[in-house]
Amino acid sequence: MTETEPAGGLRERKRLAAMQRIQAVALALFEEHGFTAVTVERIADAADVSPSSVYRYFGTKEQIVLWDEYDPVWVERIANDLPGKTLFDAMRHAVDALVSGAFGSDEALIRRRVTLMMEEPSIEASSALSSYRAAEAFGAALSARLGKEHGDLRVQLFSHAIVGAITGGIHHWYESGFTTPLQHIFEQGLASFENGFDLAD
């Protein structure tokens, strides 16, 4: 396992392997038959697991598409790098780790997931809720590492702005036909936060 991969023992590795298998089967079914037409029971049967296992792992059908094993990594990496690095240096380090981990693993899979998210309203709505929760988790981690009170206004505004920028960057990546490297999009976004948004340029 690389340093960017989630840690865990044998049980955790088995859980991740099962979730990866279920997700792969589900994506193929969604792409062939349409998201709405495919049931959790059909996914479970094709993945050779019980429907209760699918619900236990993912909770909802939408989360099967949205789930990414690397999601917790970037928040943890930023929190661990503070206060030894500046906030933006820590974020760049986290972006590098995320892109090298997730994209080094399977960029094609991420493109498929993003396409389904952008084209299926219920997945996009679930993604918005997940983004809100991610921003809250990011804010809590930042507050703890920076010695701020939980719910500090500046930290909360910053964390939601950053997660919103990530979401906007993924939208741009999809709308560009995946031609603009996602790492370049994220780096440009961080530079804009650090240096200011000059929209007149």
Secondary structure by P-SEA (a helix, b strand, c coil): cccccccccaaaaaaaaaaaaaaaaaaaaaaacccccccaaaaaaaacccaaaaaaacccaaaaaacccccaaaaaaaaaacccccaaaaaaaaaaaaaaacccccaaaaaaaaaaaaccaaaaaaaaaaaaaaaaaaaaaaaaaaccccccaaaaaaaaaaaaaaaaaaaaaaaacccccaaaaaaaaaaaaaccccccc
